[in-house]
């Protein structure tokens, strides 16, 4: 799981987000947000600070989920992270 957390952090930093990120915290937060939800596609908004919130696009199936993308809204700036996109080497 540590590799997954590091990949989340790496992609967010690569998108140019200058703030502190914690892949483990993001993963746990998503698990909490989707608990009890039916299968389907969801857009979730999670407030972080007074001028910052995360917007997640998540697909939920029986035993797993897919984080498609994440937009980090900080003030007027938006950092988009597309987790479904293939990364260039």
OpenMM code with the backbone's topology and positions (N, CA, C; nanometers):
from openmm import Vec3, app, unit

residues = "UNK UNK UNK UNK UNK UNK UNK UNK UNK UNK UNK UNK UNK UNK UNK UNK UNK UNK UNK UNK UNK UNK UNK UNK UNK UNK UNK UNK UNK UNK UNK UNK UNK UNK UNK UNK UNK UNK UNK UNK UNK UNK UNK UNK UNK UNK UNK UNK UNK UNK UNK UNK UNK UNK UNK UNK UNK UNK UNK UNK UNK UNK UNK UNK UNK UNK UNK UNK UNK UNK UNK UNK UNK UNK UNK UNK UNK UNK UNK UNK UNK UNK UNK UNK UNK UNK UNK UNK UNK".split()
positions = [
    Vec3(0.0810, -0.1188, 0.0000),
    Vec3(0.0000, 0.0000, 0.0000),
    Vec3(0.0858, 0.1259, 0.0000),
    Vec3(0.2023, 0.1164, 0.0600),
    Vec3(0.2904, 0.2334, 0.0665),
    Vec3(0.3232, 0.2865, -0.0735),
    Vec3(0.3389, 0.1945, -0.1701),
    Vec3(0.3665, 0.2380, -0.3083),
    Vec3(0.2493, 0.3177, -0.3648),
    Vec3(0.1270, 0.2769, -0.3339),
    Vec3(0.0083, 0.3484, -0.3784),
    Vec3(0.0057, 0.4890, -0.3185),
    Vec3(0.0322, 0.5000, -0.1895),
    Vec3(0.0331, 0.6305, -0.1235),
    Vec3(0.1386, 0.7217, -0.1858),
    Vec3(0.2557, 0.6666, -0.2120),
    Vec3(0.3632, 0.7454, -0.2730),
    Vec3(0.3281, 0.7888, -0.4152),
    Vec3(0.2573, 0.7032, -0.4882),
    Vec3(0.2156, 0.7374, -0.6244),
    Vec3(0.1137, 0.8517, -0.6218),
    Vec3(0.0215, 0.8486, -0.5285),
    Vec3(-0.0743, 0.9587, -0.5124),
    Vec3(0.0015, 1.0887, -0.4869),
    Vec3(0.0934, 1.0861, -0.3939),
    Vec3(0.1715, 1.2049, -0.3599),
    Vec3(0.2529, 1.2528, -0.4790),
    Vec3(0.3163, 1.1617, -0.5506),
    Vec3(0.4014, 1.1972, -0.6642),
    Vec3(0.3202, 1.2660, -0.7735),
    Vec3(0.2043, 1.2102, -0.8042),
    Vec3(0.1214, 1.2688, -0.9110),
    Vec3(0.0699, 1.4075, -0.8726),
    Vec3(0.0358, 1.4255, -0.7478),
    Vec3(-0.0111, 1.5563, -0.7027),
    Vec3(0.1014, 1.6589, -0.7130),
    Vec3(0.2186, 1.6227, -0.6681),
    Vec3(0.3340, 1.7136, -0.6784),
    Vec3(0.3674, 1.7428, -0.8246),
    Vec3(0.3579, 1.6398, -0.9085),
    Vec3(0.3874, 1.6574, -1.0514),
    Vec3(0.2887, 1.7536, -1.1176),
    Vec3(0.1664, 1.7610, -1.0653),
    Vec3(0.0662, 1.8537, -1.1176),
    Vec3(0.0953, 1.9982, -1.0754),
    Vec3(0.1965, 2.0147, -0.9909),
    Vec3(0.2369, 2.1486, -0.9511),
    Vec3(0.1849, 2.1966, -0.8177),
    Vec3(0.1125, 2.1104, -0.7464),
    Vec3(0.0588, 2.1529, -0.6178),
    Vec3(0.1731, 2.1729, -0.5183),
    Vec3(0.1854, 2.2939, -0.4619),
    Vec3(0.2994, 2.3224, -0.3739),
    Vec3(0.2771, 2.2851, -0.2272),
    Vec3(0.1539, 2.2516, -0.1896),
    Vec3(0.1233, 2.2229, -0.0493),
    Vec3(0.1660, 2.0836, -0.0063),
    Vec3(0.1486, 2.0592, 0.1215),
    Vec3(0.1817, 1.9277, 0.1786),
    Vec3(0.0695, 1.8302, 0.1445),
    Vec3(0.1056, 1.7106, 0.1013),
    Vec3(0.0076, 1.6057, 0.0734),
    Vec3(0.0511, 1.4769, 0.1415),
    Vec3(-0.0474, 1.3965, 0.1778),
    Vec3(-0.0229, 1.2689, 0.2441),
    Vec3(-0.1099, 1.1641, 0.1753),
    Vec3(-0.0475, 1.0786, 0.0944),
    Vec3(-0.1194, 0.9771, 0.0183),
    Vec3(-0.2016, 0.8841, 0.1061),
    Vec3(-0.1482, 0.8459, 0.2191),
    Vec3(-0.2201, 0.7590, 0.3128),
    Vec3(-0.3458, 0.8291, 0.3636),
    Vec3(-0.3339, 0.9553, 0.4006),
    Vec3(-0.4486, 1.0314, 0.4499),
    Vec3(-0.5555, 1.0451, 0.3410),
    Vec3(-0.5144, 1.0724, 0.2184),
    Vec3(-0.6094, 1.0849, 0.1074),
    Vec3(-0.6826, 0.9536, 0.0864),
    Vec3(-0.6108, 0.8423, 0.0869),
    Vec3(-0.6718, 0.7105, 0.0683),
    Vec3(-0.7726, 0.6805, 0.1794),
    Vec3(-0.7335, 0.7057, 0.3044),
    Vec3(-0.8234, 0.6803, 0.4176),
    Vec3(-0.9470, 0.7702, 0.4111),
    Vec3(-0.9254, 0.8952, 0.3730),
    Vec3(-1.0360, 0.9894, 0.3600),
    Vec3(-1.1364, 0.9417, 0.2547),
    Vec3(-1.0853, 0.8947, 0.1412),
    Vec3(-1.1736, 0.8423, 0.0372),
    Vec3(-1.2517, 0.7217, 0.0868),
    Vec3(-1.1847, 0.6313, 0.1555),
    Vec3(-1.2536, 0.5146, 0.2117),
    Vec3(-1.3670, 0.5566, 0.3043),
    Vec3(-1.3418, 0.6559, 0.3876),
    Vec3(-1.4461, 0.7046, 0.4786),
    Vec3(-1.5628, 0.7657, 0.4009),
    Vec3(-1.5316, 0.8434, 0.2978),
    Vec3(-1.6348, 0.9120, 0.2196),
    Vec3(-1.7240, 0.8141, 0.1419),
    Vec3(-1.6658, 0.7035, 0.0938),
    Vec3(-1.7440, 0.6113, 0.0097),
    Vec3(-1.8100, 0.4991, 0.0889),
    Vec3(-1.7768, 0.4872, 0.2159),
    Vec3(-1.8340, 0.3797, 0.2971),
    Vec3(-1.9864, 0.3868, 0.2942),
    Vec3(-2.0475, 0.2753, 0.2603),
    Vec3(-2.1919, 0.2649, 0.2589),
    Vec3(-2.2589, 0.3141, 0.1307),
    Vec3(-2.1810, 0.3655, 0.0375),
    Vec3(-2.2389, 0.4128, -0.0880),
    Vec3(-2.2607, 0.2953, -0.1832),
    Vec3(-2.3627, 0.3076, -0.2669),
    Vec3(-2.3917, 0.2059, -0.3670),
    Vec3(-2.2902, 0.2145, -0.4808),
    Vec3(-2.2826, 0.1082, -0.5602),
    Vec3(-2.1957, 0.1090, -0.6772),
    Vec3(-2.2355, 0.2243, -0.7678),
    Vec3(-2.1357, 0.2867, -0.8290),
    Vec3(-2.1653, 0.3967, -0.9195),
    Vec3(-2.0529, 0.4974, -0.9241),
    Vec3(-2.0805, 0.6073, -0.9900),
    Vec3(-1.9853, 0.7153, -1.0081),
    Vec3(-2.0249, 0.8313, -0.9179),
    Vec3(-1.9275, 0.8853, -0.8447),
    Vec3(-1.9547, 0.9919, -0.7498),
    Vec3(-1.8530, 1.1044, -0.7639),
    Vec3(-1.8992, 1.2256, -0.7407),
    Vec3(-1.8113, 1.3407, -0.7267),
    Vec3(-1.8230, 1.3837, -0.5807),
    Vec3(-1.7099, 1.3836, -0.5119),
    Vec3(-1.7071, 1.4134, -0.3693),
    Vec3(-1.6294, 1.5421, -0.3444),
    Vec3(-1.6799, 1.6263, -0.2584),
    Vec3(-1.6120, 1.7494, -0.2186),
    Vec3(-1.5742, 1.7387, -0.0719),
    Vec3(-1.4471, 1.7655, -0.0420),
    Vec3(-1.3985, 1.7577, 0.0954),
    Vec3(-1.3244, 1.8869, 0.1270),
    Vec3(-1.3753, 1.9616, 0.2230),
    Vec3(-1.3136, 2.0877, 0.2634),
    Vec3(-1.1898, 2.0576, 0.3469),
    Vec3(-1.0802, 2.1248, 0.3129),
    Vec3(-0.9547, 2.1055, 0.3850),
    Vec3(-0.9257, 2.2216, 0.4788),
    Vec3(-0.9269, 2.3409, 0.4252),
    Vec3(-0.9026, 2.4629, 0.5017),
    Vec3(-0.9983, 2.5681, 0.4497),
    Vec3(-0.9915, 2.6877, 0.5049),
    Vec3(-1.0878, 2.7912, 0.4666),
    Vec3(-1.0864, 2.8211, 0.3171),
    Vec3(-0.9709, 2.8133, 0.2528),
    Vec3(-0.9638, 2.8451, 0.1096),
    Vec3(-0.9211, 2.7252, 0.0249),
    Vec3(-0.9336, 2.6051, 0.0789),
    Vec3(-0.8875, 2.4858, 0.0072),
    Vec3(-0.9886, 2.3720, 0.0227),
    Vec3(-1.0223, 2.3085, -0.0919),
    Vec3(-1.1027, 2.1872, -0.0862),
    Vec3(-1.0598, 2.0934, -0.1973),
    Vec3(-1.0856, 1.9641, -0.1758),
    Vec3(-1.0549, 1.8600, -0.2738),
    Vec3(-1.1854, 1.8166, -0.3390),
    Vec3(-1.1801, 1.7977, -0.4701),
    Vec3(-1.2935, 1.7468, -0.5466),
    Vec3(-1.2484, 1.6157, -0.6110),
    Vec3(-1.3106, 1.5072, -0.5727),
    Vec3(-1.2743, 1.3742, -0.6205),
    Vec3(-1.3796, 1.3216, -0.7184),
    Vec3(-1.3344, 1.2513, -0.8224),
    Vec3(-1.4239, 1.1729, -0.9086),
    Vec3(-1.3895, 1.0269, -0.8825),
    Vec3(-1.4861, 0.9512, -0.8308),
    Vec3(-1.4610, 0.8141, -0.7867),
    Vec3(-1.5640, 0.7201, -0.8479),
    Vec3(-1.5165, 0.6037, -0.8925),
    Vec3(-1.6038, 0.4947, -0.9376),
    Vec3(-1.6006, 0.3881, -0.8281),
    Vec3(-1.7183, 0.3437, -0.7851),
    Vec3(-1.7271, 0.2455, -0.6773),
    Vec3(-1.7863, 0.1157, -0.7313),
    Vec3(-1.7196, 0.0043, -0.6983),
    Vec3(-1.7686, -0.1292, -0.7318),
    Vec3(-1.7834, -0.2081, -0.6029),
    Vec3(-1.8220, -0.3324, -0.6143),
    Vec3(-1.8486, -0.4176, -0.4974),
    Vec3(-1.7383, -0.4119, -0.3904),
    Vec3(-1.6171, -0.4443, -0.4277),
    Vec3(-1.5096, -0.4573, -0.3304),
    Vec3(-1.3950, -0.3584, -0.3495),
    Vec3(-1.4103, -0.2648, -0.4427),
    Vec3(-1.3004, -0.1726, -0.4694),
    Vec3(-1.3541, -0.0416, -0.5249),
    Vec3(-1.2609, 0.0528, -0.5425),
    Vec3(-1.2981, 0.1800, -0.6030),
    Vec3(-1.1824, 0.2288, -0.6891),
    Vec3(-1.2130, 0.3220, -0.7780),
    Vec3(-1.1127, 0.3829, -0.8640),
    Vec3(-1.1220, 0.5336, -0.8487),
    Vec3(-1.0122, 0.5942, -0.8097),
    Vec3(-1.0027, 0.7395, -0.8065),
    Vec3(-0.9645, 0.7839, -0.9470),
    Vec3(-1.0602, 0.8390, -1.0212),
    Vec3(-1.0359, 0.8805, -1.1601),
    Vec3(-0.9538, 1.0077, -1.1660),
    Vec3(-0.9976, 1.1069, -1.0907),
    Vec3(-0.9232, 1.2322, -1.0870),
    Vec3(-0.9483, 1.3065, -0.9572),
    Vec3(-0.8610, 1.4023, -0.9336),
    Vec3(-0.8683, 1.4875, -0.8160),
    Vec3(-0.8385, 1.6299, -0.8598),
    Vec3(-0.9232, 1.7232, -0.8203),
    Vec3(-0.8948, 1.8653, -0.8376),
    Vec3(-0.8742, 1.9235, -0.6985),
    Vec3(-0.7606, 1.9883, -0.6795),
    Vec3(-0.7342, 2.0575, -0.5547),
    Vec3(-0.7596, 2.2054, -0.5811),
    Vec3(-0.8601, 2.2585, -0.5131),
    Vec3(-0.8971, 2.3996, -0.5266),
    Vec3(-0.8340, 2.4745, -0.4095),
    Vec3(-0.7447, 2.5654, -0.4420),
    Vec3(-0.6797, 2.6448, -0.3373),
    Vec3(-0.6882, 2.7908, -0.3786),
    Vec3(-0.7754, 2.8636, -0.3112),
    Vec3(-0.8014, 3.0010, -0.3538),
    Vec3(-0.8602, 2.9973, -0.4940),
    Vec3(-0.8026, 3.0725, -0.5850),
    Vec3(-0.8494, 3.0755, -0.7244),
    Vec3(-0.7756, 2.9743, -0.8121),
    Vec3(-0.6770, 2.9075, -0.7578),
    Vec3(-0.5963, 2.8106, -0.8321),
    Vec3(-0.6593, 2.6715, -0.8221),
    Vec3(-0.6579, 2.5971, -0.9345),
    Vec3(-0.7061, 2.4592, -0.9359),
    Vec3(-0.5952, 2.3709, -0.9923),
    Vec3(-0.5611, 2.2660, -0.9181),
    Vec3(-0.4607, 2.1680, -0.9611),
    Vec3(-0.5347, 2.0404, -0.9971),
    Vec3(-0.5232, 1.9977, -1.1239),
    Vec3(-0.5949, 1.8798, -1.1713),
    Vec3(-0.4991, 1.7615, -1.1797),
    Vec3(-0.5388, 1.6501, -1.1195),
    Vec3(-0.4597, 1.5274, -1.1224),
    Vec3(-0.5476, 1.4183, -1.1819),
    Vec3(-0.5089, 1.3665, -1.2984),
    Vec3(-0.5847, 1.2620, -1.3673),
    Vec3(-0.5170, 1.1281, -1.3405),
    Vec3(-0.5735, 1.0509, -1.2503),
    Vec3(-0.5135, 0.9236, -1.2113),
    Vec3(-0.5367, 0.8142, -1.3152),
    Vec3(-0.6310, 0.8331, -1.4057),
    Vec3(-0.6550, 0.7352, -1.5105),
    Vec3(-0.5640, 0.7536, -1.6317),
    Vec3(-0.5026, 0.8694, -1.6430),
    Vec3(-0.4163, 0.8970, -1.7579),
    Vec3(-0.2838, 0.8233, -1.7441),
    Vec3(-0.2370, 0.7723, -1.8572),
    Vec3(-0.1045, 0.7095, -1.8595),
    Vec3(-0.0007, 0.8194, -1.8471),
    Vec3(0.0981, 0.7982, -1.7649),
    Vec3(0.2041, 0.8962, -1.7475),
    Vec3(0.3147, 0.8737, -1.8489),
    Vec3(0.3729, 0.9860, -1.8900),
    Vec3(0.4885, 0.9789, -1.9808),
    Vec3(0.6113, 0.9426, -1.8995),
    Vec3(0.7029, 0.8733, -1.9622),
    Vec3(0.8261, 0.8340, -1.8915),
    Vec3(0.9237, 0.9475, -1.8805),
] * unit.nanometer
topology = app.Topology()
chain = topology.addChain("A")
for resn in residues:
    res = topology.addResidue(resn, chain)
    for name in ("N", "CA", "C"):
        topology.addAtom(name, app.Element.getBySymbol(name[0]), res)
